[in-house]
């Protein structure tokens, strides 16, 4: 039965990740669907463009929570089911993929920044803090959420390796999960990269047009 348990945990994590809180929170407070304005991305940054900061904060926290919860659940209770680091890495990646390709929303999801942050925080609290500080520093100086997200995604695996002291002490599955999430985050920001290069990217706090 051990081979079934990681599969069940992975599917559950994907389903949790598939909850698009940008859409759900917007509906709950009477806002327009975030997929219809701004960047059309169902994420906290685009909800912020509606002008409702509270809705954006709630979206951000819930999107992060759905990445964090599956990871810490396996870390805290997985030993009893024979689930190790490999499953921890797998459920984190599954929750992230759920946000990108949510089964409940026709596989049309967001870019996964907040969910990835939750996953990273679940992997290692200090890694989550390092990623948050990196994002905040870049966002503060340049005012571009997309740029901050891209830089953080690229550096997160390196932070993890350095934080573990030496590369061979770091669980390979977790490093691989971080690397895959980083690649996917950069890929999902391809349009943002083009707009950044063209000087047309929207800055943090800009309202919808």
C-alpha positions as CSV (number, residue, x, y, z in Angstrom):
1,X,0.0,0.0,0.0
2,X,3.0,2.4,0.4
3,X,3.1,3.1,-3.3
4,X,-0.6,4.3,-3.1
5,X,-0.1,6.7,-0.3
6,X,2.2,9.1,-2.1
7,X,-0.2,9.1,-5.1
8,X,-3.2,9.9,-2.8
9,X,-1.2,12.7,-1.1
10,X,-0.2,14.1,-4.5
11,X,-3.7,14.1,-5.9
12,X,-5.1,15.7,-2.8
13,X,-2.4,18.4,-3.0
14,X,-3.2,19.0,-6.6
15,X,-7.0,19.4,-5.8
16,X,-6.2,21.8,-3.0
17,X,-4.0,23.8,-5.4
18,X,-6.8,23.9,-7.9
19,X,-8.8,26.2,-5.7
20,X,-8.5,29.6,-7.5
21,X,-8.9,32.0,-4.6
22,X,-8.5,35.0,-6.8
23,X,-11.8,34.1,-8.5
24,X,-13.5,32.8,-5.4
25,X,-12.7,35.8,-3.2
26,X,-13.6,38.2,-6.0
27,X,-17.0,36.6,-6.3
28,X,-17.5,36.6,-2.5
29,X,-17.0,40.4,-2.3
30,X,-18.7,41.3,-5.5
31,X,-15.7,42.2,-7.6
32,X,-15.3,41.5,-11.3
33,X,-13.7,38.2,-12.3
34,X,-9.9,38.9,-12.3
35,X,-9.6,37.0,-15.5
36,X,-11.5,39.8,-17.3
37,X,-9.2,42.8,-16.5
38,X,-5.6,43.9,-16.0
39,X,-3.3,41.1,-16.8
40,X,-6.2,38.6,-16.7
41,X,-4.2,36.5,-14.3
42,X,-6.2,35.0,-11.4
43,X,-3.8,36.1,-8.7
44,X,-3.4,38.5,-5.8
45,X,-1.5,41.1,-7.8
46,X,-4.3,41.4,-10.4
47,X,-7.0,41.5,-7.7
48,X,-5.1,44.5,-6.3
49,X,-5.7,46.3,-9.6
50,X,-9.4,46.2,-8.7
51,X,-8.6,48.7,-6.0
52,X,-9.8,46.3,-3.2
53,X,-6.6,45.8,-1.1
54,X,-8.4,43.6,1.5
55,X,-9.5,41.2,-1.3
56,X,-6.0,41.1,-2.6
57,X,-4.5,40.3,0.8
58,X,-7.0,37.6,1.5
59,X,-6.3,36.1,-2.0
60,X,-2.5,36.2,-1.3
61,X,-2.8,34.5,2.0
62,X,-5.2,31.8,0.8
63,X,-3.1,31.1,-2.3
64,X,0.0,30.7,-0.1
65,X,-1.9,28.6,2.4
66,X,-2.9,26.0,-0.2
67,X,0.8,25.6,-1.1
68,X,2.0,25.4,2.5
69,X,-0.7,23.1,3.9
70,X,0.0,19.9,1.9
71,X,3.7,20.2,2.5
72,X,3.5,20.6,6.2
73,X,0.8,17.9,6.5
74,X,3.1,15.4,5.0
75,X,6.1,16.6,7.0
76,X,4.2,16.4,10.3
77,X,2.2,13.2,9.8
78,X,3.7,11.5,6.8
79,X,6.1,9.2,8.8
80,X,3.2,7.2,10.0
81,X,2.3,6.4,6.4
82,X,5.8,5.9,5.2
83,X,6.0,9.2,3.4
84,X,9.4,10.8,3.2
85,X,11.2,13.7,1.6
86,X,10.2,12.5,-1.9
87,X,6.5,12.9,-1.1
88,X,7.1,16.2,0.6
89,X,8.7,17.5,-2.6
90,X,6.0,15.9,-4.8
91,X,3.0,17.3,-2.9
92,X,4.5,20.8,-3.0
93,X,5.0,20.6,-6.7
94,X,1.5,19.2,-7.1
95,X,-0.2,22.0,-5.2
96,X,1.8,24.5,-7.4
97,X,0.7,22.7,-10.6
98,X,-2.9,22.8,-9.3
99,X,-2.7,26.6,-9.2
100,X,-1.3,26.8,-12.7
101,X,-3.7,24.2,-14.2
102,X,-6.7,24.0,-11.9
103,X,-9.1,21.2,-12.7
104,X,-12.0,23.2,-11.2
105,X,-11.4,26.2,-13.5
106,X,-10.8,24.5,-16.9
107,X,-7.1,24.3,-16.3
108,X,-6.8,28.1,-16.6
109,X,-4.9,29.2,-13.6
110,X,-2.5,31.9,-12.3
111,X,1.2,32.2,-12.3
112,X,1.7,30.5,-9.0
113,X,3.8,33.1,-7.1
114,X,1.9,33.0,-3.8
115,X,1.4,29.3,-4.0
116,X,5.1,28.7,-4.6
117,X,5.9,30.9,-1.7
118,X,3.7,28.8,0.5
119,X,5.3,25.6,-0.7
120,X,8.8,27.1,-0.1
121,X,7.8,28.1,3.4
122,X,6.5,24.6,4.0
123,X,9.8,23.1,2.8
124,X,11.9,25.2,5.1
125,X,10.8,28.3,7.1
126,X,14.2,30.0,6.7
127,X,14.0,29.4,2.9
128,X,10.5,31.0,2.9
129,X,11.9,34.1,4.7
130,X,14.8,34.4,2.3
131,X,12.5,34.2,-0.7
132,X,10.1,36.7,0.8
133,X,13.0,39.1,1.5
134,X,14.3,38.7,-2.0
135,X,10.8,39.4,-3.5
136,X,10.3,42.4,-1.2
137,X,13.7,44.0,-2.0
138,X,13.3,43.7,-5.8
139,X,9.6,44.8,-5.6
140,X,10.5,47.8,-3.4
141,X,13.2,49.2,-5.6
142,X,11.8,48.3,-9.0
143,X,8.0,48.3,-8.4
144,X,7.5,45.3,-10.6
145,X,5.9,42.2,-9.1
146,X,6.8,40.1,-12.1
147,X,10.5,41.0,-11.9
148,X,10.6,40.3,-8.2
149,X,8.9,36.9,-8.8
150,X,11.3,35.9,-11.5
151,X,14.4,36.8,-9.5
152,X,13.1,34.9,-6.5
153,X,12.2,31.8,-8.6
154,X,15.7,31.7,-10.0
155,X,17.4,32.1,-6.6
156,X,15.3,29.9,-4.5
157,X,17.0,26.6,-5.4
158,X,20.4,28.2,-4.8
159,X,19.3,29.6,-1.4
160,X,18.2,26.1,-0.4
161,X,21.5,24.5,-1.4
162,X,23.6,27.2,0.4
163,X,21.3,27.1,3.4
164,X,21.9,23.4,3.8
165,X,25.6,24.0,4.1
166,X,26.8,21.8,1.2
167,X,24.9,20.7,-1.8
168,X,25.2,16.9,-1.1
169,X,23.4,17.4,2.2
170,X,20.3,18.8,0.6
171,X,17.5,16.4,-0.3
172,X,17.6,16.0,-4.1
173,X,13.9,15.7,-4.4
174,X,13.3,19.1,-2.8
175,X,15.9,20.8,-4.9
176,X,14.4,19.3,-8.1
177,X,10.9,20.4,-7.0
178,X,12.2,24.0,-6.4
179,X,14.0,23.9,-9.8
180,X,10.9,22.8,-11.7
181,X,8.7,25.4,-10.0
182,X,11.3,28.1,-10.8
183,X,11.4,27.1,-14.5
184,X,7.6,27.1,-14.7
185,X,7.4,30.4,-12.9
186,X,9.7,32.0,-15.4
187,X,7.8,30.4,-18.3
188,X,4.5,31.7,-16.9
189,X,6.0,35.2,-16.8
190,X,7.1,35.1,-20.5
191,X,4.7,37.9,-21.4
192,X,5.8,40.0,-18.4
193,X,9.4,39.6,-19.5
194,X,8.5,40.9,-22.9
195,X,6.7,43.9,-21.4
196,X,9.6,44.5,-19.0
197,X,12.0,44.6,-22.0
198,X,9.6,47.0,-23.8
199,X,9.1,49.2,-20.8
200,X,5.3,48.5,-20.8
201,X,5.0,46.3,-17.7
202,X,2.4,47.5,-15.1
203,X,3.8,48.5,-11.8
204,X,2.6,47.5,-8.4
205,X,-0.5,49.3,-7.3
206,X,-1.6,50.3,-10.8
207,X,-5.4,50.1,-11.2
208,X,-7.1,48.3,-14.0
209,X,-7.8,50.1,-17.2
